[in-house]
């Protein structure tokens, strides 16, 4: 197993047209969740992935399971909950730079995750454990589950990949900052954005954000910079990698998840860090050209074509 993730996957109701939700006449249901977006992206690029979670024993949960299996994600350790429902959220796209998400996930099946869900032998199969700052915010038992999983992973030499992915609506800023920093201290690879660097370190400087993460114990930090690409640093190297140019951004949601998939794919393929970050910029940039959380993620052959176009004058933002 290349990458195992833990988190909540929900059903996203996406309007049939841009604008305020009140002006929408219909919605399209889509499967969405940060961790599974990244796992699907990795699976499409030819890597083996698995997901640990809980779903409601309902039609929405069946839809999630069907989609994940169809995308090649191992679902052995997804449990079904008879008492709690699968989470739901609405996406409101005013335009490509003005997107709002409304969650209906309180008391969801995934919020009932606890350490008993975890199987250490399963986690030990992975090269990387992928976690985000969303899951520990859902409930206290989810927070305990994440820290238990991290301990299991570290015990078995599995590298921790952490995307802070701050959701301020889910918990207090004090608890969020304290918990995310505690996870960061245990992580090998950290993938913050500028807004997360501002929240955690009161800095919007990529180099300072990288340095702060390294001081807390990270081996590799990749700061996502959106349209300007990414900055990465390790103990002995650092660089800025430009973004992948696209003609039109249709939906920015999911771009960070595609970025994480591209980066991990490059590392699994034993590329240099610079080349792995370039792969991340390509997958992250291209994901914005499709509506949906992961619909625009490329498979391996599609990625190879995109990679050859990345420096072409025929492709422009």
Secondary structure, DSSP 4 states (H G I P E B T S, - for coil): --EEEE---EEEEEESSSS-GGG-S-EEEEEE-HHHHHHHHHHHTT--EEEEEEEESSHHHHHHHHHHHHTTEEEEEEEEESSSPPPEEEEEEEETTEEEEEEE-TT-SGGG--GGG--HHHHTT-SEEEEETTHHHH-HHHHHHHHHHHHHHHHTTPEEEEE----GGGS-HHHHHHHHHHHHTT-SEE--BHHHHHHHHS---HHHHHHHHHHTT-SEEEEE-GGG-EEEE-SS-EEEEPPPP-S--S--TTHHHHHHHHHHHHHHTT--HHHHHHHHHHHHHHHTTSSSSSTT---HHHHHHHHHHTT-TT---
